[in-house]
């Protein structure tokens, strides 16, 4: 590979060379039509944060409704059938919350927003392999999101985010389901484009000397994620296409009344959607590996084990979809097999958790905001992961299926895992992305509120689920009220913590201290360029001759035994 | 989706730098890196296409295992000869496509252009035959779901459980999605032809021709599975 950079010689590039990518070109058009991965990443970031906010507000509304056993908040005060109106509204709200959070927010959150910004920087490349495809993926994402929002405005979408048949092909006329499914279909293509781009970028765009075993673990995680995006999403695309077709022509592929099979839909759907939860969590693992190592100033423990566990999770993720269907009537043999394979996922996942804890051991830990989120992640994700074993066990799953236990498990993994990692990553790379520092004390207060609020919200739901509270009900028996109130109060604290975080980060954008190129003393390539980076990322193509977790000061004291 | 082909190697003109040939995009270090990226991207894209169609094949096999007699009875309504003719068209077009790629590789742009035209002609011929087949099905009401006419095929009722409307549903969605891919392929071939005529390719740079060729072979390959599964059920 070439060892020196060959910069474009056009005069425009020469002036721009010293300016950061915000200043390199100006005007709204230079953003909307940009091919710069950093700008595309930031546009994604703005988009996913808006979606997170909207879907979060919906969650707060129905948590407020669940403070009392009766339907009251969502129902009109008087009139015939006001309770029914309230119940239907509740069904729509949880559908919107799930569909927005899964398809619009959490799938693109880390790979498309943070990943887009960081991947080429961490690889020492000027851009991703296909910059135009990258911009296209953003607009495809935007289109899919708008279609989904249109479905929401059209009303009557109350299938839950899974669109299970036959309900989704027979309810309220087909229009809202058709719109929503089209939206999810389009969003899937955006995800495929990002994944394809990232796989090629990692294979072909690494800087000289950056061998596979010197790649930051964030790259390994993004790479594994991208592989799943490329392999699983097309199956979702065809599933949704068949669902659209069935809705439009009454063909009866999934509808039992016409000779179809609803369980076939579940197989199709989970063949994508189970790997998809690893699309959501794997990049989070990557962020945590970076945060834990850098902020404890110690070489990551078990580099190769962590790297390969990402890949093996990606592989096993394709073989476990049946654990969503233990009570669907699939064969007992299949269920037993899927149960066993589900336990197998716990092995590489546990390897990661143990390696992070071992990295902390005798490290020089700074309790700054990114590290706090890293520690919160280990705590909450471990609870989420271990309760996954309850659900992967055949006998206990029969009891827990479709209860709040599932809801709590899912949120411990997705919110306590991915979202916590996302917020941690946002703080960790905030100086790099925006060239400003946030206030560390504000950050710590935010992390505390989020931690307390999150656990109060969802730990209560484990208890509710174990006691038999089914998911997706607007009303419940009075005996459950105590835990429901606790959960709702928790969600308000969580919301306050997130709003607080948003506010101090926005304030830091304006008034924050200027960040240096490498405020945390990181050893991977993104810290080797200015904050924020120049338009072409690096003045000269960087050369890599050591690994990204080389923090000499602490490793030296470890070896010699002097403190 | 066609942009996956396009965006990969579309040459960014106007750099005018000695070390940078006109077709080399600025974020790549050298032509080998660009070519490798474009080809890997294309193969991954073909992988996504295969996985997408694999879902349809699964749906087909499921239907066939559930209703073997129905499938056997109603596949007779498809015209084997038209299917065979189309198979011939596509296989021959794959040959001319391969020859066009080869000609581009050895720098014979003129020959490559002519072969691309022949490939386009076969693609169009495929679509014409498809059109004739589809119009016959529409005429006789052999259609998916509710559109399946009641009066045909020995007076069976529309919408009955596991009936022929299911077979024609699968038939139309599989051949329809394939037909869309043929149309996209023809569009890409026209694009490559125009670029060839403008002298964009040489023995040093022909990646887009190769990638469109790969796509065209995949479209051909999928048809080779569709034809026996739908037309030649035993």
Contacts between the chains, C-beta under 8 A, distances in Angstrom:
chain1	res1	chain2	res2	distance
A	1	B	29	6.5
A	1	B	30	7.9
A	1	B	33	7.5
A	2	B	29	4.4
A	2	B	30	5.8
A	5	B	29	7.7
A	6	B	17	7.6
A	6	B	19	5.3
A	6	B	20	6.5
A	6	B	29	6.5
A	7	B	26	7.9
A	8	B	15	5.7
A	8	B	17	6.8
A	8	B	20	7.5
A	8	B	26	4.5
A	9	B	15	7.1
A	9	B	16	7.5
A	9	B	17	4.5
A	9	B	20	7.8
A	10	B	14	7.7
A	10	B	15	6.4
A	10	B	16	7.6
A	125	B	27	7.1
A	126	B	26	7.2
A	126	B	27	4.1
A	127	B	27	4.1
A	129	B	8	7.8
A	129	B	37	4.3
A	129	B	41	6.6
A	130	B	7	5.0
A	130	B	8	5.6
A	130	B	37	7.4
A	130	B	41	6.3
A	131	B	7	7.9
A	131	B	25	8.0
A	131	B	27	6.7
A	132	B	3	7.5
A	132	B	6	7.9
A	132	B	7	4.0
A	132	B	10	7.5
A	133	B	3	6.7
A	133	B	4	6.6
A	133	B	7	4.3
A	133	B	8	7.4
A	136	B	3	5.8
A	136	B	7	6.9
A	189	B	1	7.2
A	192	B	48	5.7
A	193	B	4	7.4
A	196	B	4	7.1
A	196	B	41	6.1
A	196	B	44	5.0
A	196	B	45	6.3
A	196	B	48	7.3
A	197	B	41	7.7
A	199	B	40	7.5
A	199	B	44	6.0
A	200	B	37	5.1
A	200	B	40	5.0
A	200	B	41	4.7
A	200	B	44	6.9
A	201	B	37	7.9
A	203	B	36	7.9
A	203	B	37	7.8
A	203	B	40	5.9
A	204	B	33	5.8
A	204	B	36	5.3
A	204	B	37	4.3
A	204	B	40	6.5
A	205	B	33	7.6
A	205	B	37	7.3
A	230	B	44	5.6
A	230	B	47	6.6
A	230	B	48	5.8
A	231	B	47	7.1
A	231	B	48	7.7
A	231	B	51	6.2
A	232	B	51	8.0
A	233	B	48	7.4
A	234	B	48	4.5
A	234	B	49	7.3
A	234	B	51	4.1
A	234	B	52	3.8
A	234	B	55	7.5
A	235	B	51	5.8
A	235	B	52	7.2
A	235	B	54	7.4
A	235	B	55	5.2
A	237	B	52	5.6
A	238	B	52	4.9
A	238	B	53	7.4
A	238	B	54	8.0
A	238	B	55	3.4
A	238	B	56	5.9
A	239	B	55	6.3
A	241	B	173	7.5
A	241	B	177	7.6
A	242	B	55	7.4
A	242	B	56	7.7
A	242	B	59	6.2
A	242	B	173	7.1
A	245	B	144	7.4
A	245	B	169	7.0
A	245	B	173	5.4
A	246	B	145	7.7
A	249	B	143	7.9
A	249	B	144	4.4
A	249	B	145	3.5
A	249	B	146	6.2
A	249	B	147	6.2
A	249	B	169	6.5
A	250	B	145	4.0
A	250	B	146	4.5
A	250	B	159	6.8
A	251	B	144	4.9
A	251	B	145	4.2
A	251	B	165	6.7
A	251	B	166	6.3
A	251	B	169	3.5
A	251	B	170	8.0
A	252	B	145	6.8
A	252	B	159	7.9
A	252	B	162	7.5
A	252	B	165	7.2
A	252	B	166	5.4
A	252	B	169	7.3
A	253	B	59	5.9
A	253	B	63	7.5
A	253	B	166	7.2
A	253	B	169	6.9
A	253	B	170	7.6
A	257	B	161	7.8
A	258	B	145	7.8
A	258	B	159	6.4
A	258	B	161	6.6
A	258	B	162	7.7
A	258	B	165	8.0
A	258	B	166	7.4
A	259	B	66	7.3
A	259	B	67	7.0
A	259	B	160	8.0
A	259	B	161	4.6
A	259	B	162	3.1
A	259	B	163	6.9
A	259	B	166	5.7
A	260	B	166	7.6
A	261	B	62	7.0
A	261	B	66	7.5
A	264	B	59	7.4
A	264	B	62	5.9
A	268	B	55	6.4
A	268	B	58	7.7
A	541	B	29	7.2
